[in-house]
C-alpha cells in the first residue's frame, strides 16, 4: 500500500468519526504570535508541546533552518500577513541544535542534484540566470547564527512595524529545552533608548 492510500484511508475514518472536532478553531492565532521555525521532523509535535501551544494558538511558518533567505520571499510574506491580516503581535524565531543547515555544503548538494537526474544544462542555465547555488543553498556555522540572521531580516523589514517584538530561541530537538537567544522586548527598549 502506498503512503497516499494510507493517508486517504486514515483521513476517511478521521472525518467519519469526527475526530477533527477537538481541533476546531479559527484562522486568528489565539496567543497573537507568529513562529518561524525549522521543518525538522523532530519538532512537529515537540515544539508546540514545549511551548504549551495548542491548535489555533500560533501561526507556524516552517522552512529549512528557519532562515529568511530573501526579505521578499514566501516565509517573510507569511510573517507580514500574520501580523497585518491575522493579528499576530509578536514573532518568535526558533532554531534548533543539530540542524541540517549547519555547515551545509552547497557543492555536495549540487552533486546530489546531479545524482538525482538534474542535468548540467539546468544547473548552468540557473547559474547564468543569476541563481548562485552557493548563496541559494547557504546554511550557517552555528544554529544561533541562523536565528540572529532571521531576526535581523524581520526587524529591518520595511513592512514590519517597529513596535513588534522579535524574539529568538534555540530548542533542543530531543528534550524540548529552550534557550533564549534574543529577548525582543529588551531589543525594543534598547532601540527606543538609542533613538532618544
Residue, then its C-alpha position, 0 to 999 in steps of 0.5 A: x500500500x502506498x503512503x497516499x492510500x494510507x493517508x486517504x484511508x486514515x483521513x476517511x475514518x478521521x472525518x467519519x468519526x469526527x475526530x477533527x472536532x477537538x481541533x476546531x478553531x479559527x484562522x486568528x492565532x489565539x496567543x497573537x504570535x507568529x513562529x518561524x521555525x525549522x521543518x525538522x521532523x523532530x519538532x512537529x509535535x515537540x515544539x508546540x508541546x514545549x511551548x504549551x501551544x495548542x491548535x489555533x494558538x500560533x501561526x507556524x511558518x516552517x522552512x529549512x533552518x528557519x532562515x529568511x533567505x530573501x526579505x521578499x520571499x514566501x516565509x517573510x510574506x507569511x510573517x507580514x500577513x500574520x501580523x497585518x491580516x491575522x493579528x499576530x503581535x509578536x514573532x518568535x524565531x526558533x532554531x534548533x541544535x543539530x540542524x541540517x543547515x549547519x555547515x551545509x555544503x552547497x557543492x555536495x548538494x549540487x552533486x546530489x542534484x546531479x545524482x538525482x537526474x538534474x542535468x548540467x544544462x539546468x544547473x548552468x542555465x540557473x547559474x547564468x540566470x543569476x541563481x548562485x547555488x552557493x548563496x541559494x543553498x547557504x546554511x550557517x556555522x552555528x544554529x544561533x547564527x541562523x536565528x540572529x540572521x532571521x531576526x535581523x531580516x524581520x526587524x529591518x523589514x520595511x513592512x514590519x512595524x517597529x513596535x513588534x517584538x522579535x524574539x529568538x530561541x534555540x530548542x533542543x530537538x530531543x528534550x524540548x529545552x529552550x534557550x533564549x537567544x534574543x529577548x525582543x522586548x529588551x531589543x525594543x527598549x534598547x532601540x527606543x533608548x538609542x533613538x532618544 
